[in-house]
Amino acid sequence: MTVRLTVGQALVRFLAQQWTERDGEEQRLVAGCFGIFGHGNVAGVGQALLEEELRAPAGTAPGLPYWTGRNEQGMVHAAVGYARMSNRLSTLACTTSIGPGATNMVTGAALATINRLPVLLLPGDVFATRTSSPVLQELESPATYDVSVNDALRPVSRFFDRVWRPEQLPAALLGAMRVLTDPVETGAVTLALPQDVQAEAHDWPEELFERRVWHVARPVPERDLLARAADLLRGARSPLVVAGGGVIYSAATDALREFAEATGIAVAETQAGKGSLPFDHPLALGGIGATGTSAANAFAREADVVLGIGTRWSDFTTASRSVFANPDVRFVNLNVAGFDAHKHAGLALVADAREGLLALAEALAGHDTGGDYRGRARRLAAEWDEVVEAAYHVGHQPLPAQTEVIGVLNEVAGPRDVVINAAGSMPGDLHRLWRTRDPQGYHVEYGFSCMGYEIAAGLGVRMAAPDRDVFVLVGDGSYLMLASELVTAVQERQKIVVVIVQNHGFASIGALSESVGSQRFGTSYRFRDDGSGRLDGATLPVDLAANAESLGAQVLRARGVEELREALVKAKESDGGPVVVHVETDPTAAGPDSDAWWDVPVAEVAELASTRAARAAYDEAKRQQRPYLRPLESGGTTT
């Protein structure tokens, strides 16, 4: 039997029937669709979404609900936030017209793929028949007729296909679902849909629209490699666990806690892995690397065996390959992706994080690091917590420090509430200072560190977890990049609390510019001075609170720490749509240091004395970098 539908209608009906299953629990794979319509998708996917909505019985949600986006990049960020909050088991689709709508999604697609988070992109495309070419917004290539602007999405997508004919749709859809549900391959998935093909009718086999459940597997580690990993950990004098995002996505936090408590091995966390242990667990050392804590980095410098779990070992995690300073250090990498498991010449345990931890715990039964090791972990973590407490209450005047804003927010937020951030100086301060109590309570996007991610992602997180309060921390620079999804939050009555930290410029890059001898050049929002001709005049009269209010959000202005606390409490108690809390801070009030390095090259020759001094410091730090190439069988404590 067949069903006669357009390509757009078949696409929507298919997506409404896709589910994931892991550990016996099922949920929708594509829970809804964001869309901005233009001539490239309004008559195809747009008409199909309308028909799906009208087909739903009165009072029930359609199989594929639709939400109006305001910016195509923002839609993708919202889908990413939704997917991360769903532990990659559910996501959203995003449909756009051809041209600027489609290319606006490139940044969001790159963010999704870098962070290994599934999103489905459905951009319209040029006419497959070419009878009307060149059409509006078509980029003509003199070398070929089969390229469109959507090809810009190829390098940032984990799967890309263009559906030139209706007959190609089933294979494209199945390929897309395969990648979306594969923890190793997942990322942005793009199905480019020529606008004439979207509206073309075809006779589809009924089985295409039957309920389909995609099992998300938990691969187990290979036995011999597991034994070798256990031997390395048993022989280690100073082992360390580095927990990455894979621990949280695979719901392995309980397994990690039990492993740490049984073996006594302390745990440091990457940005994506923060929350793998509660901040006050006796074996929790906090963030590691360039944005980490002194406790975690002290253990890292002495570690002879490092067990990395679900981490891709970014430069911030390793402090640009300088923080693991023991000349005999070896790596054991438990990761579902072989690409990451083999990094740093490590012993590759290619497996699901939870299953790998359970197997390692069994293989290490009876092994314990001992009282001295456990005591040192508790002592260094307690010393760092005193640093955090001091940063929360530094009493900076006349404007508060950013660390005080974080402290007040941490105090007001509930144990299951979510804090969101992505760019600027706040990811570093949050990684070091945020006291995480729930595995999904910390949501900092630091794979792409994309300015403008925060508000849109906050919307997606709230949609995925309506029982949690969502606090979006955003600097003024990032707010100006992309605040438009506040309107979507207003329209959908989605409560997110957006804290605008106004410091009149780019605090993070200002500090970085100063550290490389560039004197905070171009990092402040200032008028151009008539005398000097430089951007060092008076502060710009920009009122972001008024801007947010004009978009329909409730706005609370706070002057100082106590007013901020009152505003946050009021915002948390509110219901309905988004609440924006505006507070000014001093961009020069730095937080505590991680005692670790980040490799940012400094000009090798310069007239500026500040740059020459920064280069000398850079050359000194560069000597601490390590290749991490030593074979497991050679030298040191692991032979």
N, C-alpha and C positions, 0 to 999 in steps of 0.2 A: 504494500500500500504506500501511496505517496501523498504529500501535502503540498499544495501550490502556494508558495509564499515568495515575496521578494527576498533578495539577499539580506537586506537590512532586517526584515522580519524574522528570517531564519536565524540570523546572528543573535538577535535578542532572545528568541525563544530557546535557542540552544544554551545561552549563558545562564538563563534562569533555572536550568536543570542540572547545573554542575555543582558538586559537593566535594569536600575533602573529608578524610577520615584518618585519625591517628589515635591509637590506644582505645579504639571502639567508640570514640566521640566524633560525631559528624557536624559539619557546619557548611554554610554556603561558601563556595569558592569565590564567586563574584557577587558581592552583597548589594551592589547597586551601580549606578552610572552617573558620573558628573558629565555635564555637557555644556558647550557653548556652540550655538548653531550658526551656520552660514550656508552659502549656496552649495558647499561641498558635502554637507551631511544632513541638511534640514529635511530634504525630501526622502532620504533613505533611512538612516539610523534614527533621525528625529521622528519621522512618521511612525517607525516601528516601536519606539519607546512610548509614544502616545497611544498606539493601538494596544500595547501591553498593559498600560495603565487602565484603559477603558475595558479591557477584558477581565480585569480583576473584579470579583464580587464586591458589592457595596460594603464598605467598612473594613476591607482587607487590603493589605499591601500588595502591589503588583509583584510578579516574580522577579522583575528587575526594576527596582525603584529608580527614579530620576531626580537629580538635584542640579540646580543651576549654579554653575561656576561663574566667577567674575574675571578670572585670569587663567589662561591655560596652564601656565607653570604652577600656579597655586592649586589647580585641580589635582595635578600629579602629586604635589606635596601632601595634599590631604589624603590621597589614596595611599601614599607611603606611610603616613602616620597611622592610618587605619590598619594597614598590613602589619606594621611592626607591633601595634598593640594586640593584634590577633595572632602573634607568634608565627607569622607567615602562612597561616592556614586559611586566611580569608583576605580578600582585597577588593578594590573597586576598579571599574573601568572608567576611561576618560575619552570622550568623543569630541572632535573638533572639525572645523572645516579645513579645506586645503589652504596652503599658503602661510600667512603669519600665525594663524591659529595652530597649525601643525608644528611649525618650527618653534613656537613658544614653548612647546613641550620638551625640547631637547635637553634643557638644563635639568628639568625634573626627572627625565629618563636617565640621565647620567647619574644623578643622585641615587635613584633606585638601584641601578645596576652596581654602583660602587659599594653600596650598603647591603647588597644581596637581598633586596626586598622586592616582592612581586607586585607589579602593577600592569594593567592591560591598557594599551593605548590604541585608539581606533580613529586615526586621522582620515578625513576624506582625501581624495586624490584626483588627479586629472582624468579626463575621459579616456576609457579604455579604447573606445572606437576611434578616437582622434578626429571625428567628423567636425567638431567645432574648434579644434585647436588653432591658435593658442587661446586657451580660456583665461578668464580673469584669474590673476594671481599665479599663473603658470610660469615657472622658470624654464625658459627654453635653452636647451643645450645644442649648440651647432654640431656636436659630435654624435649625438644619439637622440632618439625620441622616447626612450623607455626610462628616462631618469626624471624624477620630480624632486621638489624640496624635501619630500619625506625620506629620501635617501640619506639625508643628514642624520636621521634617527638610527641608521644601521650600526654605526660604530658604538653607540651607547645603548643598544638593545641586545639582550641575550637571545632573542629570537625575533626575526623580521620576515614578513612575507607580504606580498602584494597580490590581492585577489583579482586577477584580470578577468576571470570567467566564473560564473556561479558554480560550475563543477569543481572548482578548486577550493571552495569554502570548507567542506568537511575536513579535508586533510590539514588545511591551515588552522582550523579551530582545534583539532586534536593535538597538533604540534604545539600550539600556544598553551593549551592546558597542561601538557606534559612539562613544559618548562616552568610554568607558574607554580607547579606543585613539587618541583624537584629542589630540595634544599641546596644542592650543589650548583645547579645551573640557573637558579632563579634570579630575577632582576626585571628590567623593563622588557615587556613583550609587545611588539608593534604589529598590528595587522592594518596595512594601508588599503583603503577601500575606494577605488575609483567611483566617482559620483554617479556615473550612469549605471555601473554595475550594481550599486546599492539598491537602485529602484527596479532592477530587472527581475522578472518573475522566473521561477524554476520549480520543477516537480522534485520535492525532496523525499527521501525515504523516511518513513515515520520513526524508525529506530534512532535517527539522528537527534530526536527531541525527547527521547526517554531519559529518565533520571540516571545520571552517571556519577559514580562515587570514585574519587581518585584517592587511593591509599598512599599516605605519606610514610615511607618506610623508616625503620630504625636499624641501619646496618650495624653489625657487631664487629669488634676488632679481630684481626687474624691471630690465631692462637700463638704461634711462635713469636710474633712481634710483641704480643701482650706479655709473654714471659720475659723477653728482653727488656721491655719497659719497666717491668716490676723489678728486675735485677738492678737496673740503673737507679731506680728510686730507693731501693733497699741499701745500696752502697753509697748513697749521697750523704755528705755531712751537713750540707746546707741546701736542702731542696726548697723549691718555691713553686706554687701554682699561680699561673696567670689566667684568670677567667675572662673570656671574651663573650661576644654577643651570642655565640652558639650555645652557651650554657643556658641563657634565658629562652632563646627561640625553641630549644628542644625540651623545655620544662625540666631541666636537669638541676635546678637549684637545691632541691632536697637531697639529691644524690651527691652533690658537691659538699653540702654541709655534713652529711654523714661520712663521706670520704675524709674530709679535713679533720673531723672529730676523732675518727678511728686511727688515722695515721699521725695526726699532729702537725701536718704540713700546712703552713700559713698560706693565705690566699691574697693575691693582689688582683686588681680589676682594671680592665681597659675601659674606655668610654662606653662602648656598647655593652660591656659586661658588668657595669656598675649596678649594684643591687643583687649580684649573685649570692652574696651573703649580707645579712643585715649589718649596718655600720658598726654596731656594738658587739658583734660576735667576737669571742676572745681570739680567734685566728684570722680576723679580717684586718688587713693592712691598708685598705683603701686603694685609691687610684695609683697607677704605676706610670713611670715615664716622665716625659717633659711636663705634663700637667698633673703629675702624681703627688703623693705624700712623701715626706721624709722617711716614714716607717717602711713603706713598700720599696722605695728606692735603696734604702740601706740593706734590706734583705736581697734585693736584686744584685747589688754590687758584689755580694759574697756568694751568691748561689752557684753551686757546682752542677746541679741538675734542675732544669726548669721544665715544668709540665705545663705547656700551653694548651688550653682547652677552648676550642671554638674561636680562636683569634687569628686574624690575618697578618699580625705582626707589623702594624704600620710604624712609621718613623716616630710618631709621638709615643707609642707604647714602648719602644726600645730606646727612647731618647736619641734617635738617629744612630742607633747601634753603639751606644756608649755606656748604657746603664748596667748591662750585664758584663762586669769588668773582670770577673774571675777568669784567668787564662785557661782554666780547665773546664769551663762551663760547657755543658751539653744540653741539647733540647730534645724533649719528647713532645711531639705535637699530636694531640688527639683532635681530629677534625674530620667532619663528614666530607670535606673537599680535599682530594689528594694534592691539588695545587698548593693549598696552604699547609697541609700536613708535612710537606717536604721542605719547607723553608728553614733556613739557618742550619742546613745539613742535619736536620733533626731526624730522630727515629719516628717514622710516620705511622701513627695508629689511625687508619682511615675508618672512622666509625661515627655513629651518632654519639653525641656528648653524654647523654644519660646512660646509654648502654655501655659505653667505654668506661665511664666512672664506676658503674656497678661491677664490671669485670675487673678493673684495677683494684677496687676495694677487696674483692675476693682474693685476688692474687697476692695482695699485700697483707693479708690477715695476720694479725699479731705484731706487725711492724709499727714502731712508734718513734718519733723524733726525739722524745725524751723531755724531761721537765725543764732543763735549761733552755732548750729551743723554744718551747711553749711560753716560758716565762719572758723571754726576750721579745717575742711577738706581742704579748700583752703589754709589756712595758713601753715599747716603741709606739704601739697604737694609742696607748693612754697619753703619752707625751704629745702625739700629734693632735689628739682630741682637745688637749689644753690649748694648742695653737688655734684650732678651729673656734673654740669658745672665745678666745681673745679677739679673733678676726670678726666674729659676730657682734662684739661689743666694743669696738675700737673707739667709739665716741668722736669720730672725725668731724671737724667743724670748718667752715660754716655749713657745708653740704656733707651729707653722709657718704661714707665709702660704699662701693658696690658690695663689699663683703657683708656690710650691715644689712643691706637690702636682702641678700641671700639668707642671712640669719633670721630676720623677721619672718620671711616667707616660710622657712623651714619650721619655725615655731608654730605658725598658723596652720600650715598644711596638715591634713590628716595622714595617718600611716599609709593609706592606699591611694592618696592623691598623687597626681602626676605633674612633674615639672618638665617643661619643654624648652629647649634652646638649641642653637646651632652654630652661631658665629660670633666673632668678637672676642673680648676678654672673658666673657661669662663662661664659656665651656671649660676654660682652665680653672677658674674659681669654683665652679660647680663640681668638677671632677675631684678637686682637692677638699672642698668644704661641705658639700651637701651630705647630710646624714640620711642615707637611704634606708628605708625600713621594709620596702616591698620590692620584689623582683621587677615589677613593671612601673615602679614609681619614679624612675629616672629615664628621661627620653631626650638625650642630647645627640643630635645628628653630627657626627664628626668624621664620617668617611669623606664627605664632600664639603662639609662645613659651609653650607650654602646660606648666604644672607637672604632673608625673605622666606625662609622655610617655616619659621616658628608659628605664625598665626594660622596659616593654612593647615599645617600638621596638627596644631591644637584642635582644629575643627574635626579632622579625621580621627584623632584619638578619642575625642568626646563621643563621636558617632559610634566608635567601636566599643567604648566603655562608658555608657551613660550613667553608671552607678558610681563613677569616680569624679571628683572635682579635678579640673585640668587648669594648671597655672602656666601661662606662656610668658617666659622672660624674654624680652626683646629690647635691644638697644635702639637708639634713635636712628642710627644708620641703617640697621636692618629693617626697622619699621618702614622707612621711606622706600625701601626696595619693593615691598609687597605687603600691603595692608588690606587689599581689596576683599579677601575672603571674610573679613569682618562682616561685610554685607550679607554673605551667605549664612553666616552664623546668626545674624539678626533675622533673616528670612525664615530659617529653620528653627528658630528659638533654641539654639544650641548654646548652653552656658559654658563659656570659657572665660577665665580671668586673665586678661592680658596686662602684664606689668611693663609699662614703658619706662626704661631706665634712660633718662635724658641727660647726656653729658656733652651735647653740642659737638659731636664729631665721632671719630673712630678711635675709641680708647685703646683697643688691642693693637691696631696697626700703629697708633701713635707711640705706644711703648716699644713695639718692635722696631719702628723707625729710629727711635732714640738709641736702642741697643746696637743698631748697626751703623750708628754715626750719622744718620740722616735728619736728626733734629726735629722729628715730628712733622716733617714737611708734607703739606697737603692732607693733613689728617684732622683738621678742625673746621667746623662750619663757621666761617667768619666772612665779613665784608672785605673787599679788596681795599687796602689803605691807599688813599690818594697820594700820600707822600712817598711811601716805599714801593708802591705798586705790587705789594705782596698780599696774600690772603691772611693778613694778621691784624685786621681791624676789629670792629665791635662784633659781638655775637649776633647771629642772624635772628630776626624776630619770628621764628617758626614756632607755632603752637600746635604740637601734635595731639594734645588732649582735645582741642577744638576740632581738629581734623577727625579724630575718632568719633566725637559726638555727632559730627555732621554725617557720618556713615550709619548712624542709628544706634550706636553702642551707648550704654550707660557709662558715665565717666566720673571718676573720683580723683581729685587732686590731693596729693600729700606733700607736705613740706616737713621734711625731717622724719626721723625714725618712728616716733610715737604716732604721728598722723598716718604714717604708712601702715603701722600695725592696725589701727582703727579701720582704715580703708580696706585692708585685706580681710579682716573679720566680717565687715559689712558685705564685701563682695562674695565671700564664701556663703553667707547666709541668704543671698539673693537667689531668685529663681527666674527662669525665662532665658533671655538672650545673653550676649556677651557683656562683660563688665571690664572697663579699662581703668587701670590705676596708674596715674602718672606721677613720677618722682624724679627729681633732679639729683645727680650725684657728682662727685669730683672725679674726673677721669684720671687725675694724677695720683690718687690714693691707691697704691698698689696693695694687693693681697700678699699672703705668705708665699714664699718661694718653694718650688718643688725640689730644689737642689739637684736639678738635672738639666740637660742641654738640649737644644733643638738646632739642627743644622740649617741655617739661613746664610748663604754666602754673602760676604762683605766685599766691597770694591777693593781690589788688590792694590791699586794706586789711587791717591786722592790728594787734593789740595787741603781739604778740611782736616783739621787736627782731630776732630771727633771721629771721623771715619778711619783715620790712621790708627787711632787708639782701639777702635772696635775691631779693626783687622788684626791687630796684634793679639787681642783676646780670642778672636776666632781661630787663628792659627794654633794657639795653645790648646783650645778645646778640641780642635780637629785631631790632635794627636791621640785622643782617647777613643777614637772610633775603632771598631773591631769588624773583621769580615764575617765572623761566625761561620767559618767554613771547615773547622776541624772535624775530621771523620770521627764517628763514635768509637771506633776501635783503637784510636791512637791516644797514647799518653794519659797522664793525669789520673784522677781518682776513678775513672770509669773503665780502666782496662781490666 
